[in-house]
Amino acid sequence: MDKRPNIILLMADQMRGDCLGIAGHSDVKTPFLDALAAEGVRYENAYSACPTCV
């Protein structure tokens, strides 16, 4: 059996990094993304030097 991890990379367009329930946003409800983030790895200090949108 393969021992490699399953990796899912989610990338959203037009969404600020703090617009997740798990990030503490009081108005935004994201239960499914919150569950994925709680069970996996969440990188809170990511940085993009050259955004490709907006």
N, CA and C of each residue as an Amber inpcrd file, in Angstrom:
protein
   162
   0.8370000  -1.1800000   0.0000000   0.0000000   0.0000000   0.0000000
   0.8840000   1.2460000   0.0000000   0.4690000   2.2480000  -0.7610000
   1.2140000   3.4990000  -0.8590000   1.1940000   4.2650000   0.4570000
   2.3270000   4.7930000   0.8810000   2.4220000   5.5760000   2.1140000
   2.4750000   7.0760000   1.8550000   2.2880000   7.4780000   0.5900000
   2.3010000   8.8970000   0.2760000   1.0370000   9.5590000   0.8250000
   1.1400000  10.8130000   1.2990000  -0.0390000  11.4970000   1.8460000
  -0.9710000  11.9790000   0.7360000  -2.2330000  12.1160000   1.0740000
  -3.1930000  12.7540000   0.1740000  -3.0990000  14.2550000   0.4120000
  -2.9120000  15.0080000  -0.6460000  -2.7620000  16.4550000  -0.5240000
  -3.8260000  17.1360000  -1.3670000  -4.5390000  18.0720000  -0.7390000
  -5.5170000  18.8990000  -1.4390000  -5.0850000  20.3480000  -1.2540000
  -4.8940000  21.0480000  -2.3470000  -4.5310000  22.4590000  -2.3010000
  -5.7310000  23.2530000  -2.7860000  -6.3240000  24.0270000  -1.8920000
  -7.4760000  24.8520000  -2.2430000  -7.0160000  26.2790000  -2.4610000
  -7.3950000  26.8320000  -3.5930000  -7.0470000  28.2150000  -3.8980000
  -8.3250000  28.9360000  -4.3090000  -8.6020000  30.0300000  -3.6480000
  -9.8160000  30.7970000  -3.9510000  -9.4470000  32.1290000  -4.5820000
 -10.2520000  32.5510000  -5.5250000 -10.0550000  33.8310000  -6.1720000
 -10.9940000  34.8490000  -5.5290000 -10.5200000  36.0440000  -5.3030000
 -11.3180000  37.1320000  -4.7390000 -11.7510000  36.8580000  -3.3010000
 -10.8950000  36.2500000  -2.4980000 -11.2330000  35.9520000  -1.1060000
 -10.0500000  36.3080000  -0.2190000 -10.2820000  37.1790000   0.7540000
  -9.2040000  37.5340000   1.6860000  -8.8850000  36.3430000   2.5830000
  -7.6720000  36.3120000   3.0810000  -7.2270000  35.2090000   3.9180000
  -7.9510000  35.0950000   5.2510000  -8.5000000  36.1900000   5.7470000
  -9.1870000  36.1350000   7.0490000 -10.6830000  35.8820000   6.9090000
 -11.1590000  35.6240000   5.7090000 -12.6000000  35.3900000   5.4870000
 -12.9570000  33.9220000   5.6280000 -12.6000000  33.3580000   6.7570000
 -12.9490000  31.9780000   7.1090000 -13.4200000  31.9600000   8.5480000
 -14.3670000  31.0990000   8.8350000 -14.8180000  30.9700000  10.2180000
 -13.6910000  30.5460000  11.1460000 -12.8360000  29.6410000  10.6820000
 -11.7340000  29.1470000  11.5160000 -10.6900000  30.2390000  11.7740000
 -10.6830000  31.2830000  10.9340000  -9.7560000  32.4020000  11.1230000
 -10.3210000  33.4340000  12.0870000 -11.5500000  33.1950000  12.5740000
 -12.1340000  34.0850000  13.5600000 -13.0670000  35.1450000  13.0010000
 -13.4020000  35.0460000  11.7180000 -14.3230000  36.0340000  11.1360000
 -15.7100000  35.8170000  11.7270000 -16.3140000  36.8860000  12.2070000
 -17.5900000  36.7530000  12.9200000 -18.8000000  36.6340000  11.9950000
 -18.7120000  37.0960000  10.7660000 -19.8670000  37.0860000   9.8660000
 -19.8380000  35.9850000   8.8070000 -18.6520000  35.5530000   8.4240000
 -18.5270000  34.5750000   7.3470000 -18.6930000  33.1690000   7.9130000
 -19.5580000  32.3780000   7.2880000 -19.8040000  30.9960000   7.7160000
 -19.2350000  30.0490000   6.6610000 -18.1990000  29.3070000   7.0280000
 -17.5470000  28.3680000   6.1100000 -17.3440000  27.0260000   6.8110000
 -18.4180000  26.3040000   7.1450000 -18.2770000  25.0920000   7.9490000
 -17.4510000  23.9860000   7.2930000 -17.5710000  23.8040000   5.9860000
 -16.8280000  22.7300000   5.3310000 -15.3430000  23.0580000   5.2210000
 -15.0160000  24.2980000   4.8800000 -13.6110000  24.7040000   4.8460000
 -13.0100000  24.6890000   6.2470000 -13.8010000  25.0700000   7.2510000
 -13.3280000  25.0430000   8.6380000 -13.0040000  23.6160000   9.0700000
 -13.8400000  22.6610000   8.6830000 -13.6020000  21.2580000   9.0430000
 -12.3350000  20.7340000   8.3740000 -12.1480000  21.0620000   7.0950000
 -10.9160000  20.6480000   6.4070000  -9.6850000  21.2510000   7.0720000
  -9.7650000  22.5270000   7.4230000  -8.6320000  23.2090000   8.0500000
  -8.3460000  22.6470000   9.4370000  -9.3840000  22.2780000  10.1710000
  -9.1960000  21.7460000  11.5280000  -8.5460000  20.3660000  11.5170000
  -8.7970000  19.5940000  10.4570000  -8.2530000  18.2290000  10.3910000
  -6.9330000  18.1570000   9.6370000  -6.5570000  19.2410000   8.9730000
  -5.3460000  19.2160000   8.1550000  -4.3320000  20.2510000   8.6190000
  -3.6270000  20.7930000   7.6650000  -2.6160000  21.8090000   7.9260000
  -3.0980000  23.1180000   7.3090000  -3.0200000  24.1770000   8.0840000
  -3.4350000  25.4960000   7.6070000  -2.2580000  26.4450000   7.7410000
  -1.8430000  27.0240000   6.6290000  -0.7260000  27.9530000   6.6330000
  -1.2680000  29.3700000   6.7860000  -1.0450000  29.9690000   7.9240000
  -1.6090000  31.2790000   8.2360000  -0.7130000  32.4380000   7.8070000
   0.5300000  32.1790000   7.4710000   1.4660000  33.2570000   7.1490000
   1.9380000  33.1990000   5.7010000   1.0670000  32.7880000   4.7940000
   1.4300000  32.7340000   3.3850000   1.5220000  34.1560000   2.8320000
   2.3210000  34.3200000   1.7970000   2.5380000  35.6460000   1.2200000
   2.6540000  35.5200000  -0.2870000   2.0480000  36.4260000  -0.9940000
   2.1690000  36.4800000  -2.4380000   2.8030000  37.8150000  -2.8190000
   3.9630000  37.7740000  -3.4270000   4.6510000  39.0050000  -3.8050000
   4.0030000  39.6500000  -5.0290000   3.3060000  38.8520000  -5.8090000
   2.6960000  39.3630000  -7.0360000   1.3320000  38.7220000  -7.2260000
   0.2820000  39.2980000  -6.6490000  -1.0540000  38.7260000  -6.8220000
  -1.4420000  38.7040000  -8.3050000  -2.1470000  37.6960000  -8.7050000
  -2.5210000  37.5580000 -10.1120000  -3.9530000  37.9650000 -10.3800000
  -4.6420000  38.5090000  -9.3880000  -6.0190000  38.9380000  -9.5990000
  -6.2520000  40.2630000  -8.8840000  -7.3940000  40.8140000  -9.0680000
  -7.8800000  42.0620000  -8.4780000  -7.1800000  43.2500000  -9.0700000
